[in-house]
Amino acid sequence: MLNDPINTTYIENFIKTVKSADFTNQKQVTFDINTAKNISYSLGLVLSRLNSKLEQKLNEKPSNEEVVRINVDGGKGW
């Protein structure tokens, strides 16, 4: 499930609808309950996947740790 593609069509349509409403100076945008549920479900999946990938990335151990040594000698040897 973590690698299955997420259907973002509902989110894209929501963004287009809001842009259109803003462009035409509408005061409000309304959605039926099924559309609202689909938008909510899609956003939940996107956020859940993002959080999962972030946690996975944070828990990864670096494969090659590079050690950088800095010698402060006051500019000797220039």
C-alpha positions as CSV (number, residue, x, y, z in Angstrom):
1,M,0.0,0.0,0.0
2,L,2.9,2.4,0.7
3,N,4.0,2.3,-2.9
4,D,0.5,2.3,-4.6
5,P,-0.2,5.4,-6.6
6,I,-2.6,7.9,-4.9
7,N,-5.5,9.1,-6.9
8,T,-5.2,12.9,-6.5
9,T,-7.9,13.7,-9.0
10,Y,-10.3,15.0,-6.3
11,I,-7.6,17.3,-4.9
12,E,-6.8,18.6,-8.3
13,N,-10.4,19.3,-9.1
14,F,-10.8,21.0,-5.7
15,I,-7.9,23.3,-6.5
16,K,-9.3,24.1,-9.9
17,T,-12.7,24.8,-8.5
18,V,-11.3,27.2,-5.9
19,K,-9.1,28.9,-8.5
20,S,-12.1,29.4,-10.7
21,A,-14.2,30.7,-7.9
22,D,-11.5,33.1,-6.9
23,F,-11.1,34.3,-10.5
24,T,-14.8,35.0,-10.9
25,N,-15.0,36.6,-7.4
26,Q,-17.4,34.1,-6.0
27,K,-18.0,34.4,-2.3
28,Q,-18.3,30.7,-1.6
29,V,-17.7,27.2,-3.0
30,T,-19.9,24.3,-2.1
31,F,-19.5,20.5,-2.5
32,D,-21.8,17.6,-2.0
33,I,-20.9,15.3,0.8
34,N,-19.5,12.6,-1.5
35,T,-17.0,15.0,-3.1
36,A,-16.0,16.4,0.3
37,K,-15.4,12.9,1.6
38,N,-13.3,12.0,-1.5
39,I,-11.2,15.2,-1.1
40,S,-10.8,14.4,2.6
41,Y,-9.8,10.8,1.9
42,S,-7.3,11.8,-0.8
43,L,-5.7,14.5,1.5
44,G,-5.5,11.9,4.3
45,L,-3.7,9.5,2.1
46,V,-1.3,12.1,0.8
47,L,-0.4,13.3,4.3
48,S,-0.1,9.8,5.6
49,R,2.3,8.8,2.8
50,L,4.3,12.0,3.3
51,N,4.6,11.3,7.0
52,S,5.6,7.7,6.5
53,K,8.3,8.6,4.0
54,L,9.6,11.3,6.3
55,E,9.8,8.9,9.3
56,Q,11.5,6.3,7.0
57,K,14.0,8.9,5.9
58,L,14.7,10.0,9.5
59,N,15.3,6.5,10.7
60,E,17.7,5.6,7.9
61,K,21.3,5.4,9.0
62,P,23.8,7.1,6.8
63,S,25.7,4.5,4.7
64,N,28.9,6.5,4.5
65,E,29.8,8.8,7.3
66,E,32.4,11.2,6.2
67,V,34.7,12.6,8.9
68,V,35.9,16.1,8.2
69,R,38.8,17.3,10.3
70,I,39.5,21.0,10.7
71,N,42.9,22.1,12.0
72,V,42.9,25.7,13.3
73,D,46.5,26.9,13.3
74,G,46.1,30.6,13.3
75,G,47.1,30.9,9.6
76,K,50.6,29.4,9.8
77,G,52.0,28.0,6.6
78,W,50.5,30.5,4.3
